[in-house]
Amino acid sequence: MMTPALLIFDCDGVLADTERDGHRVAFNQMFDELSIPLHWSNDEYAALVSIGGGKERLASVLTPALREQLGLPEDEEVLKQEVARWHRVKTRRYTELVTAGALPGRPGVKRLIGEADRSGWTVAVCSTSARESVLAVLQHVIGPELATRVHIFAGDIVARKKPAPDIYLYALDSLGFGPHNAVVVEDSGIGCRAAVGAGLATVITVSAYTGGDDFTGATMVLSDLGEPGAAATVLADPWGVKVGEYVDLGVLNKVLESRQG
């Protein structure tokens, strides 16, 4: 075994498949609560997930016509504050969905985080979602006790969100790791671009909206992390890692050995 390293997870689509049945639903509940004349269909939201960050997604649809309909001024700072207010309501709605158990964890996540923690690896989550949302998902998927040992980098902790590499570079610097001693699990094209842009080995587990994304630079692309008796499907393995039935620390060590070699 190699020296314990850093294992980083994205949140949405990786810890749980949250976008379609979590974030999209919470946005629509927020629109109804605040009487905002919007409702995002599955297809509409599938296009919006290419924008990193919930506030950024809201800002992208705040057209002059919608501003006029809602009686909002053109002042950019006022609009920014209004979008932040909307997003706080959405975060509350989303957290309620997670707490209610509406979003089960994806295969292999709890197992792999537990294995990494027991083996002395550092585990982190890097997400553009609000910290409260990330913490709710993390606690639901792996349990509150194990979640206390996972570092969270989320929300507006960096100015430029994915696909910029900034949040991964921030995490590496904060935790004292170099890019060649860390592995990222992502699910989307923009997440892959962010992780690869930070110089990180990147394992992709595709989610509901991301099967057609561009994963150029990824170490491997899988259906999920797999479980004993429920094998992951290998969609691409350009590094020749040869996963087998599921991803464990042995697989991740092979990834790091390939990278360092």
Backbone as CSV, one residue per row, in Angstrom:
resi,resn,N_x,N_y,N_z,CA_x,CA_y,CA_z,C_x,C_y,C_z
1,MET,0.838,-1.197,0.000,0.000,0.000,0.000,0.875,1.250,0.000
2,MET,0.401,2.249,-0.700,1.124,3.511,-0.744,0.813,4.343,0.487
3,THR,1.555,5.420,0.673,1.273,6.354,1.753,-0.158,6.874,1.608
4,PRO,-0.916,6.932,2.725,-2.285,7.459,2.628,-2.329,8.796,1.906
5,ALA,-3.335,8.940,1.094,-3.438,10.103,0.218,-4.756,10.823,0.465
6,LEU,-5.153,11.621,-0.494,-6.363,12.431,-0.399,-7.396,11.913,-1.387
7,LEU,-8.603,11.668,-0.899,-9.722,11.243,-1.725,-10.788,12.325,-1.668
8,ILE,-11.123,12.902,-2.836,-12.087,14.002,-2.908,-13.314,13.555,-3.691
9,PHE,-14.479,13.866,-3.167,-15.736,13.615,-3.855,-16.413,14.937,-4.211
10,ASP,-16.981,14.994,-5.398,-18.011,15.989,-5.658,-19.238,15.555,-4.860
11,CYS,-20.219,16.418,-4.704,-21.432,16.051,-3.962,-22.556,15.623,-4.898
12,ASP,-23.099,16.571,-5.646,-24.302,16.316,-6.439,-23.996,15.389,-7.609
13,GLY,-24.705,14.263,-7.662,-24.478,13.273,-8.691,-23.436,12.248,-8.321
14,VAL,-22.668,12.494,-7.254,-21.603,11.582,-6.844,-21.947,10.906,-5.517
15,LEU,-22.134,11.705,-4.448,-22.575,11.115,-3.179,-23.982,10.537,-3.329
16,ALA,-24.819,11.283,-4.000,-26.189,10.849,-4.308,-26.574,11.484,-5.633
17,ASP,-27.517,10.858,-6.339,-27.951,11.410,-7.627,-29.013,12.464,-7.347
18,THR,-28.539,13.662,-7.010,-29.384,14.683,-6.392,-30.024,15.670,-7.357
19,GLU,-29.503,15.813,-8.566,-29.922,16.940,-9.395,-31.395,16.861,-9.812
20,ARG,-31.789,15.754,-10.435,-33.134,15.653,-11.005,-34.216,15.646,-9.930
21,ASP,-34.048,14.789,-8.911,-35.093,14.576,-7.919,-34.842,15.313,-6.614
22,GLY,-33.770,16.113,-6.585,-33.455,16.890,-5.401,-33.416,18.380,-5.694
23,HIS,-32.345,18.820,-6.323,-32.192,20.254,-6.582,-33.306,20.797,-7.483
24,ARG,-33.614,20.084,-8.558,-34.667,20.567,-9.471,-36.003,20.701,-8.734
25,VAL,-36.343,19.714,-7.944,-37.592,19.759,-7.178,-37.577,20.916,-6.187
26,ALA,-36.441,21.116,-5.497,-36.339,22.191,-4.515,-36.425,23.564,-5.171
27,PHE,-35.817,23.726,-6.341,-35.954,24.990,-7.071,-37.425,25.257,-7.386
28,ASN,-38.122,24.243,-7.876,-39.529,24.445,-8.244,-40.394,24.715,-7.014
29,GLN,-40.091,24.086,-5.892,-40.823,24.374,-4.658,-40.572,25.821,-4.221
30,MET,-39.336,26.278,-4.375,-39.014,27.665,-4.045,-39.752,28.635,-4.953
31,PHE,-39.809,28.343,-6.259,-40.545,29.207,-7.178,-42.007,29.333,-6.745
32,ASP,-42.613,28.213,-6.364,-44.007,28.240,-5.917,-44.160,29.038,-4.627
33,GLU,-43.254,28.822,-3.676,-43.343,29.501,-2.379,-43.227,31.009,-2.527
34,LEU,-42.354,31.459,-3.425,-42.100,32.895,-3.591,-42.898,33.503,-4.746
35,SER,-43.816,32.718,-5.333,-44.665,33.198,-6.440,-43.827,33.720,-7.604
36,ILE,-42.782,32.994,-7.949,-41.949,33.309,-9.104,-42.453,32.464,-10.275
37,PRO,-42.804,33.087,-11.391,-43.448,32.350,-12.494,-42.475,31.501,-13.318
38,LEU,-41.816,30.575,-12.635,-40.897,29.655,-13.300,-41.191,28.240,-12.821
39,HIS,-40.944,27.282,-13.688,-40.986,25.877,-13.316,-40.058,25.149,-14.273
40,TRP,-39.044,24.486,-13.718,-38.041,23.841,-14.548,-38.408,22.389,-14.799
41,SER,-38.648,22.068,-16.069,-38.905,20.686,-16.452,-37.607,19.891,-16.373
42,ASN,-37.736,18.594,-16.513,-36.551,17.740,-16.498,-35.580,18.135,-17.611
43,ASP,-36.090,18.388,-18.810,-35.231,18.752,-19.937,-34.589,20.119,-19.738
44,GLU,-35.381,21.087,-19.219,-34.829,22.422,-18.979,-33.709,22.373,-17.949
45,TYR,-33.920,21.599,-16.885,-32.901,21.550,-15.834,-31.668,20.780,-16.291
46,ALA,-31.873,19.804,-17.175,-30.728,19.072,-17.720,-29.758,20.020,-18.416
47,ALA,-30.299,21.044,-19.073,-29.435,22.036,-19.726,-28.769,22.954,-18.705
48,LEU,-29.461,23.253,-17.620,-28.934,24.184,-16.621,-27.807,23.601,-15.781
49,VAL,-27.722,22.262,-15.683,-26.675,21.690,-14.834,-25.276,21.926,-15.395
50,SER,-25.189,22.390,-16.635,-23.872,22.741,-17.172,-23.342,24.039,-16.570
51,ILE,-24.190,24.743,-15.801,-23.780,25.962,-15.103,-23.454,25.583,-13.666
52,GLY,-22.244,25.839,-13.242,-21.830,25.499,-11.886,-22.385,26.472,-10.865
53,GLY,-23.154,25.961,-9.892,-23.672,26.800,-8.807,-25.130,27.135,-8.960
54,GLY,-25.894,26.981,-7.874,-27.327,27.253,-7.910,-27.673,28.703,-8.131
55,LYS,-26.962,29.606,-7.472,-27.229,31.039,-7.669,-26.922,31.442,-9.102
56,GLU,-25.889,30.839,-9.653,-25.535,31.135,-11.043,-26.612,30.623,-12.004
57,ARG,-27.205,29.489,-11.706,-28.303,28.984,-12.535,-29.501,29.921,-12.471
58,LEU,-29.816,30.406,-11.281,-30.925,31.355,-11.142,-30.636,32.650,-11.902
59,ALA,-29.435,33.161,-11.759,-29.086,34.407,-12.433,-29.184,34.274,-13.948
60,SER,-28.924,33.062,-14.465,-28.932,32.860,-15.914,-30.331,32.988,-16.520
61,VAL,-31.378,32.803,-15.721,-32.749,32.895,-16.244,-33.465,34.160,-15.778
62,LEU,-32.743,35.037,-15.082,-33.343,36.285,-14.612,-33.298,37.306,-15.753
63,THR,-34.177,37.129,-16.720,-34.220,37.957,-17.922,-34.821,39.321,-17.625
64,PRO,-34.619,40.303,-18.511,-35.275,41.600,-18.321,-36.793,41.467,-18.193
65,ALA,-37.402,40.562,-18.963,-38.860,40.372,-18.879,-39.269,39.854,-17.511
66,LEU,-38.507,38.922,-16.962,-38.834,38.377,-15.638,-38.602,39.424,-14.559
67,ARG,-37.524,40.193,-14.690,-37.275,41.263,-13.719,-38.441,42.246,-13.708
68,GLU,-38.918,42.611,-14.904,-40.040,43.553,-14.986,-41.300,42.945,-14.379
69,GLN,-41.549,41.676,-14.653,-42.734,40.999,-14.136,-42.724,40.944,-12.609
70,LEU,-41.525,40.789,-12.024,-41.403,40.702,-10.570,-41.192,42.063,-9.910
71,GLY,-41.090,43.112,-10.711,-40.898,44.448,-10.167,-39.518,44.676,-9.589
72,LEU,-38.515,44.018,-10.175,-37.150,44.150,-9.679,-36.417,45.249,-10.434
73,PRO,-35.568,46.013,-9.754,-34.804,47.069,-10.430,-33.672,46.473,-11.265
74,GLU,-33.010,47.309,-12.033,-31.876,46.857,-12.838,-30.560,46.872,-12.063
75,ASP,-30.589,47.413,-10.846,-29.377,47.504,-10.035,-28.800,46.106,-9.787
76,GLU,-27.565,45.865,-10.224,-26.974,44.536,-10.159,-26.803,44.042,-8.727
77,GLU,-26.478,44.931,-7.805,-26.290,44.508,-6.425,-27.613,44.089,-5.798
78,VAL,-28.682,44.807,-6.117,-30.007,44.438,-5.611,-30.428,43.088,-6.188
79,LEU,-30.185,42.875,-7.484,-30.519,41.601,-8.115,-29.717,40.461,-7.501
80,LYS,-28.458,40.709,-7.200,-27.617,39.685,-6.575,-28.166,39.301,-5.213
81,GLN,-28.609,40.287,-4.448,-29.177,40.022,-3.126,-30.497,39.264,-3.233
82,GLU,-31.291,39.574,-4.255,-32.567,38.884,-4.443,-32.335,37.416,-4.822
83,VAL,-31.387,37.175,-5.712,-31.062,35.796,-6.092,-30.562,35.019,-4.869
84,ALA,-29.760,35.663,-4.025,-29.274,35.003,-2.813,-30.435,34.653,-1.882
85,ARG,-31.443,35.538,-1.811,-32.628,35.255,-0.981,-33.377,34.057,-1.526
86,TRP,-33.576,34.021,-2.838,-34.238,32.866,-3.455,-33.471,31.580,-3.122
87,HIS,-32.152,31.666,-3.238,-31.333,30.467,-3.050,-31.383,29.970,-1.609
88,ARG,-31.521,30.868,-0.652,-31.652,30.436,0.745,-32.929,29.633,0.946
89,VAL,-34.011,30.074,0.316,-35.268,29.333,0.404,-35.107,27.970,-0.275
90,LYS,-34.476,27.954,-1.442,-34.249,26.694,-2.149,-33.406,25.741,-1.308
91,THR,-32.365,26.244,-0.643,-31.512,25.399,0.194,-32.315,24.777,1.334
92,ARG,-33.215,25.553,1.931,-34.067,25.013,2.994,-34.944,23.889,2.461
93,ARG,-35.543,24.121,1.308,-36.402,23.105,0.697,-35.596,21.843,0.366
94,TYR,-34.406,22.033,-0.160,-33.564,20.897,-0.541,-33.159,20.091,0.688
95,THR,-32.764,20.785,1.746,-32.365,20.109,2.977,-33.516,19.290,3.543
96,GLU,-34.738,19.803,3.419,-35.909,19.063,3.874,-36.085,17.772,3.074
97,LEU,-35.850,17.830,1.766,-35.940,16.630,0.932,-34.898,15.590,1.342
98,VAL,-33.680,16.050,1.579,-32.608,15.133,1.967,-32.928,14.489,3.314
99,THR,-33.347,15.301,4.268,-33.661,14.801,5.605,-34.788,13.780,5.567
100,ALA,-35.713,13.968,4.640,-36.837,13.046,4.504,-36.438,11.731,3.841
101,GLY,-35.192,11.612,3.398,-34.703,10.374,2.809,-35.036,10.209,1.344
102,ALA,-35.300,11.313,0.647,-35.716,11.235,-0.754,-34.561,10.925,-1.704
103,LEU,-33.313,11.034,-1.227,-32.159,10.921,-2.124,-31.154,9.914,-1.565
104,PRO,-31.289,8.643,-1.895,-30.369,7.631,-1.369,-28.957,7.801,-1.907
105,GLY,-27.977,7.355,-1.127,-26.585,7.422,-1.563,-26.323,6.514,-2.749
106,ARG,-25.345,6.874,-3.550,-24.996,6.069,-4.716,-24.165,4.857,-4.301
107,PRO,-24.188,3.800,-5.116,-23.458,2.574,-4.774,-21.973,2.833,-4.516
108,GLY,-21.475,2.256,-3.446,-20.051,2.274,-3.157,-19.532,3.469,-2.397
109,VAL,-20.326,4.525,-2.275,-19.813,5.755,-1.668,-19.517,5.554,-0.181
110,LYS,-20.501,5.065,0.565,-20.304,4.865,2.004,-19.191,3.863,2.258
111,ARG,-19.171,2.782,1.497,-18.138,1.760,1.652,-16.745,2.333,1.430
112,LEU,-16.561,3.092,0.335,-15.237,3.607,-0.013,-14.774,4.673,0.973
113,ILE,-15.683,5.551,1.407,-15.298,6.575,2.387,-14.905,5.912,3.706
114,GLY,-15.651,4.894,4.131,-15.296,4.193,5.354,-13.947,3.520,5.262
115,GLU,-13.664,2.887,4.125,-12.381,2.218,3.913,-11.237,3.230,3.925
116,ALA,-11.443,4.361,3.249,-10.405,5.394,3.218,-10.142,5.943,4.617
117,ASP,-11.201,6.209,5.367,-11.055,6.742,6.719,-10.305,5.758,7.619
118,ARG,-10.638,4.478,7.543,-9.973,3.477,8.385,-8.504,3.304,8.019
119,SER,-8.175,3.611,6.764,-6.804,3.417,6.280,-5.946,4.669,6.402
120,GLY,-6.474,5.707,7.005,-5.687,6.912,7.243,-5.670,7.903,6.104
121,TRP,-6.496,7.674,5.076,-6.601,8.662,4.012,-7.363,9.887,4.513
122,THR,-7.084,11.021,3.922,-7.885,12.225,4.139,-9.006,12.231,3.113
123,VAL,-10.230,12.514,3.563,-11.390,12.538,2.671,-11.994,13.928,2.684
124,ALA,-12.376,14.423,1.513,-12.968,15.748,1.390,-14.101,15.716,0.369
125,VAL,-14.966,16.715,0.452,-16.003,16.956,-0.556,-15.804,18.364,-1.092
126,CYS,-15.778,18.508,-2.418,-15.658,19.818,-3.060,-16.878,20.014,-3.951
127,SER,-17.688,21.017,-3.648,-18.955,21.195,-4.358,-19.285,22.666,-4.527
128,THR,-20.006,22.973,-5.615,-20.498,24.334,-5.805,-21.792,24.582,-5.040
129,SER,-22.401,23.535,-4.471,-23.638,23.690,-3.707,-23.370,24.367,-2.370
130,ALA,-24.428,24.868,-1.752,-24.312,25.488,-0.435,-23.816,24.472,0.586
131,ARG,-23.026,24.928,1.541,-22.445,24.027,2.543,-23.531,23.252,3.289
132,GLU,-24.647,23.924,3.632,-25.725,23.249,4.356,-26.271,22.075,3.551
133,SER,-26.402,22.266,2.238,-26.905,21.207,1.373,-25.927,20.042,1.317
134,VAL,-24.643,20.349,1.179,-23.620,19.307,1.106,-23.576,18.508,2.409
135,LEU,-23.599,19.205,3.533,-23.543,18.530,4.826,-24.750,17.623,5.016
136,ALA,-25.936,18.087,4.607,-27.141,17.265,4.743,-27.015,15.973,3.937
137,VAL,-26.523,16.074,2.698,-26.357,14.885,1.859,-25.298,13.961,2.454
138,LEU,-24.174,14.527,2.862,-23.077,13.729,3.402,-23.517,12.956,4.640
139,GLN,-24.186,13.625,5.554,-24.649,12.961,6.768,-25.677,11.877,6.455
140,HIS,-26.533,12.135,5.502,-27.554,11.151,5.126,-26.920,9.914,4.496
141,VAL,-25.888,10.113,3.672,-25.291,9.002,2.920,-24.342,8.165,3.778
142,ILE,-23.501,8.806,4.594,-22.473,8.043,5.321,-22.677,8.044,6.825
143,GLY,-23.659,8.809,7.325,-23.896,8.865,8.758,-23.213,10.068,9.388
144,PRO,-23.819,10.650,10.426,-23.280,11.882,11.025,-21.917,11.713,11.669
145,GLU,-21.616,10.532,12.233,-20.333,10.361,12.926,-19.178,10.359,11.940
146,LEU,-19.278,9.571,10.873,-18.224,9.549,9.864,-18.131,10.883,9.138
147,ALA,-19.259,11.556,8.957,-19.263,12.848,8.253,-18.425,13.902,8.967
148,THR,-18.276,13.785,10.294,-17.478,14.771,11.031,-16.002,14.709,10.636
149,ARG,-15.576,13.604,10.023,-14.160,13.452,9.664,-13.903,13.761,8.188
150,VAL,-14.909,14.261,7.504,-14.775,14.624,6.095,-14.697,16.148,5.975
151,HIS,-13.695,16.641,5.273,-13.526,18.083,5.056,-14.485,18.534,3.947
152,ILE,-15.156,19.655,4.165,-16.113,20.166,3.183,-15.631,21.509,2.649
153,PHE,-15.540,21.612,1.333,-15.243,22.869,0.644,-16.419,23.110,-0.297
154,ALA,-17.198,24.136,-0.030,-18.472,24.246,-0.746,-18.910,25.693,-0.931
155,GLY,-19.916,25.844,-1.811,-20.572,27.142,-2.000,-19.648,28.183,-2.593
156,ASP,-19.622,29.352,-1.947,-18.869,30.495,-2.473,-17.473,30.598,-1.874
157,ILE,-16.895,29.462,-1.477,-15.564,29.471,-0.861,-14.499,29.959,-1.840
158,VAL,-14.769,29.792,-3.144,-13.922,30.384,-4.181,-14.815,31.190,-5.121
159,ALA,-14.242,32.202,-5.754,-15.044,33.088,-6.611,-15.437,32.402,-7.910
160,ARG,-14.513,31.652,-8.499,-14.782,30.981,-9.779,-15.180,29.538,-9.515
161,LYS,-16.358,29.167,-9.960,-16.854,27.815,-9.715,-16.522,26.905,-10.891
162,LYS,-16.760,25.609,-10.706,-16.508,24.648,-11.774,-17.215,25.104,-13.054
163,PRO,-16.577,24.986,-14.213,-15.417,24.150,-14.536,-14.048,24.739,-14.221
164,ALA,-13.983,25.919,-13.580,-12.680,26.409,-13.128,-12.131,25.440,-12.077
165,PRO,-10.821,25.254,-12.009,-10.231,24.299,-11.062,-10.076,24.830,-9.654
166,ASP,-10.534,26.061,-9.404,-10.192,26.784,-8.177,-10.530,26.040,-6.889
167,ILE,-11.717,25.405,-6.802,-12.103,24.761,-5.544,-11.200,23.574,-5.242
168,TYR,-10.739,22.873,-6.291,-9.821,21.758,-6.061,-8.436,22.257,-5.664
169,LEU,-7.981,23.321,-6.285,-6.699,23.903,-5.904,-6.750,24.426,-4.470
170,TYR,-7.877,25.004,-4.094,-8.067,25.503,-2.721,-7.992,24.341,-1.728
171,ALA,-8.674,23.239,-2.043,-8.672,22.083,-1.144,-7.268,21.498,-1.006
172,LEU,-6.561,21.352,-2.116,-5.200,20.831,-2.059,-4.319,21.696,-1.167
173,ASP,-4.398,23.006,-1.355,-3.578,23.927,-0.567,-3.966,23.879,0.910
174,SER,-5.272,23.840,1.174,-5.750,23.847,2.563,-5.344,22.580,3.307
175,LEU,-5.354,21.442,2.608,-5.086,20.153,3.250,-3.632,19.707,3.124
176,GLY,-2.839,20.455,2.354,-1.417,20.175,2.272,-1.045,18.989,1.393
177,PHE,-1.795,18.779,0.315,-1.500,17.685,-0.614,-1.114,18.240,-1.973
178,GLY,-0.244,17.505,-2.668,0.046,17.819,-4.052,-0.928,17.093,-4.955
179,PRO,-1.096,17.548,-6.189,-2.074,16.933,-7.087,-1.762,15.485,-7.441
180,HIS,-0.501,15.063,-7.342,-0.156,13.693,-7.702,-0.412,12.705,-6.563
181,ASN,-0.926,13.199,-5.447,-1.222,12.322,-4.313,-2.694,12.438,-3.920
182,ALA,-3.535,12.657,-4.939,-4.967,12.826,-4.676,-5.776,12.262,-5.838
183,VAL,-6.963,11.754,-5.521,-7.899,11.236,-6.513,-9.252,11.898,-6.298
184,VAL,-9.900,12.272,-7.385,-11.222,12.901,-7.340,-12.260,11.957,-7.934
185,VAL,-13.454,11.920,-7.329,-14.598,11.241,-7.927,-15.595,12.305,-8.355
186,GLU,-15.857,12.392,-9.641,-16.771,13.373,-10.216,-17.826,12.652,-11.064
187,ASP,-18.820,13.421,-11.533,-19.853,12.799,-12.366,-20.151,13.562,-13.646
188,SER,-19.655,14.790,-13.770,-20.064,15.651,-14.883,-18.880,16.130,-15.695
189,GLY,-19.188,16.645,-16.896,-18.150,17.219,-17.734,-17.495,18.420,-17.108
190,ILE,-18.290,19.300,-16.500,-17.685,20.494,-15.889,-16.858,20.119,-14.669
191,GLY,-17.297,19.112,-13.920,-16.512,18.649,-12.791,-15.217,18.007,-13.231
192,CYS,-15.286,17.239,-14.330,-14.083,16.620,-14.878,-13.088,17.685,-15.324
193,ARG,-13.569,18.709,-16.000,-12.682,19.790,-16.444,-12.021,20.477,-15.259
194,ALA,-12.776,20.676,-14.176,-12.229,21.327,-12.986,-11.140,20.475,-12.351
195,ALA,-11.418,19.187,-12.181,-10.464,18.301,-11.520,-9.214,18.092,-12.372
196,VAL,-9.406,17.827,-13.661,-8.266,17.632,-14.558,-7.463,18.926,-14.666
197,GLY,-8.164,20.062,-14.672,-7.481,21.351,-14.729,-6.620,21.618,-13.503
198,ALA,-6.975,20.979,-12.370,-6.176,21.106,-11.153,-5.058,20.064,-11.106
199,GLY,-4.949,19.255,-12.166,-3.894,18.256,-12.233,-4.203,16.973,-11.497
200,LEU,-5.489,16.678,-11.268,-5.888,15.552,-10.431,-6.336,14.343,-11.246
201,ALA,-5.988,13.151,-10.775,-6.544,11.924,-11.335,-8.040,11.912,-11.042
202,THR,-8.844,11.630,-12.059,-10.288,11.825,-11.948,-11.053,10.582,-12.350
203,VAL,-11.804,10.043,-11.393,-12.684,8.909,-11.627,-14.093,9.449,-11.832
204,ILE,-14.729,9.092,-12.936,-16.076,9.559,-13.240,-17.086,8.443,-12.952
205,THR,-18.142,8.782,-12.188,-19.298,7.890,-12.045,-20.494,8.663,-12.605
206,VAL,-20.927,8.303,-13.800,-21.944,9.097,-14.498,-23.251,9.096,-13.720
207,SER,-23.995,10.195,-13.822,-25.272,10.342,-13.123,-26.390,10.600,-14.124
208,ALA,-27.569,10.898,-13.616,-28.775,10.962,-14.456,-28.629,11.902,-15.650
209,TYR,-27.967,13.034,-15.464,-27.890,14.046,-16.512,-26.579,14.037,-17.296
210,THR,-25.602,13.202,-16.912,-24.249,13.423,-17.422,-23.708,12.338,-18.354
211,GLY,-24.519,11.360,-18.722,-24.022,10.269,-19.545,-23.428,10.708,-20.872
212,GLY,-23.898,11.816,-21.424,-23.396,12.293,-22.704,-22.329,13.360,-22.601
213,ASP,-21.842,13.650,-21.391,-20.836,14.694,-21.203,-19.480,14.278,-21.772
214,ASP,-18.628,15.275,-21.938,-17.253,15.060,-22.410,-16.359,14.841,-21.191
215,PHE,-15.756,13.656,-21.098,-14.906,13.327,-19.960,-13.439,13.224,-20.370
216,THR,-13.032,14.060,-21.290,-11.643,14.084,-21.722,-10.718,14.300,-20.524
217,GLY,-9.701,13.457,-20.414,-8.727,13.582,-19.334,-9.032,12.731,-18.120
218,ALA,-10.227,12.120,-18.073,-10.579,11.284,-16.928,-9.721,10.023,-16.894
219,THR,-9.441,9.553,-15.694,-8.686,8.317,-15.505,-9.515,7.112,-15.928
220,MET,-10.782,7.104,-15.533,-11.721,6.072,-15.949,-13.136,6.590,-15.782
221,VAL,-14.057,5.990,-16.524,-15.461,6.378,-16.493,-16.275,5.131,-16.171
222,LEU,-17.097,5.205,-15.116,-17.840,4.062,-14.610,-19.320,4.398,-14.452
223,SER,-20.133,3.360,-14.364,-21.545,3.571,-14.044,-21.709,4.061,-12.609
224,ASP,-20.899,3.541,-11.707,-20.892,3.895,-10.287,-19.656,3.258,-9.677
225,LEU,-19.496,3.350,-8.368,-18.318,2.777,-7.715,-18.448,1.274,-7.487
226,GLY,-19.671,0.745,-7.603,-19.887,-0.679,-7.451,-19.913,-1.132,-6.003
227,GLU,-20.427,-2.332,-5.822,-20.475,-2.978,-4.509,-20.185,-4.464,-4.699
228,PRO,-19.731,-5.151,-3.661,-19.596,-6.606,-3.766,-20.942,-7.228,-4.151
229,GLY,-20.953,-7.967,-5.219,-22.187,-8.571,-5.694,-23.006,-7.688,-6.604
230,ALA,-22.590,-6.446,-6.794,-23.282,-5.517,-7.699,-22.213,-4.708,-8.432
231,ALA,-21.643,-5.309,-9.452,-20.458,-4.760,-10.100,-20.741,-3.450,-10.829
232,ALA,-19.751,-2.567,-10.797,-19.793,-1.356,-11.608,-19.562,-1.716,-13.068
233,THR,-20.161,-0.940,-13.958,-19.909,-1.089,-15.391,-18.803,-0.125,-15.809
234,VAL,-17.760,-0.646,-16.413,-16.654,0.189,-16.876,-16.998,0.719,-18.259
235,LEU,-17.132,2.040,-18.379,-17.476,2.682,-19.646,-16.246,3.122,-20.422
236,ALA,-15.183,3.435,-19.708,-13.903,3.800,-20.336,-12.797,3.605,-19.313
237,ASP,-11.656,3.076,-19.777,-10.518,2.832,-18.880,-9.227,3.155,-19.620
238,PRO,-9.041,4.440,-19.985,-7.887,4.797,-20.810,-6.538,4.552,-20.141
239,TRP,-6.490,4.505,-18.809,-5.231,4.268,-18.112,-4.975,2.779,-17.884
240,GLY,-5.928,1.926,-18.265,-5.758,0.491,-18.071,-5.721,0.077,-16.613
241,VAL,-6.559,0.705,-15.785,-6.553,0.429,-14.344,-7.160,-0.936,-14.030
242,LYS,-8.148,-1.369,-14.831,-8.816,-2.663,-14.646,-9.467,-2.748,-13.271
243,VAL,-10.627,-2.137,-13.168,-11.322,-1.986,-11.887,-11.742,-3.315,-11.279
244,GLY,-12.268,-4.232,-12.071,-12.859,-5.427,-11.503,-14.299,-5.160,-11.103
245,GLU,-14.746,-5.717,-9.958,-16.145,-5.619,-9.580,-16.511,-4.247,-9.029
246,TYR,-15.607,-3.646,-8.242,-15.921,-2.367,-7.610,-14.627,-1.601,-7.307
247,VAL,-14.784,-0.307,-7.052,-13.648,0.558,-6.733,-13.379,0.492,-5.234
248,ASP,-12.150,0.117,-4.876,-11.715,0.157,-3.482,-10.371,0.878,-3.422
249,LEU,-9.740,0.891,-2.240,-8.466,1.598,-2.130,-7.377,0.941,-2.979
250,GLY,-7.486,-0.358,-3.211,-6.523,-1.006,-4.100,-6.568,-0.417,-5.493
251,VAL,-7.778,-0.175,-5.997,-7.938,0.450,-7.308,-7.374,1.869,-7.286
252,LEU,-7.690,2.633,-6.232,-7.210,4.014,-6.161,-5.695,4.071,-6.040
253,ASN,-5.104,3.114,-5.328,-3.641,3.067,-5.269,-3.039,2.805,-6.640
254,LYS,-3.685,1.946,-7.434,-3.212,1.711,-8.808,-3.298,2.999,-9.630
255,VAL,-4.362,3.757,-9.414,-4.502,5.043,-10.107,-3.335,5.962,-9.751
256,LEU,-3.022,6.074,-8.448,-1.944,6.950,-8.022,-0.581,6.449,-8.520
257,GLU,-0.383,5.141,-8.503,0.873,4.594,-9.011,1.037,4.903,-10.503
258,SER,-0.050,4.772,-11.259,-0.011,5.082,-12.692,0.304,6.561,-12.899
259,ARG,-0.315,7.409,-12.075,-0.120,8.850,-12.211,1.307,9.245,-11.876
260,GLN,1.815,8.706,-10.764,3.151,9.080,-10.324,4.222,8.491,-11.230
261,GLY,3.861,7.371,-11.931,4.811,6.786,-12.861,4.826,7.518,-14.176
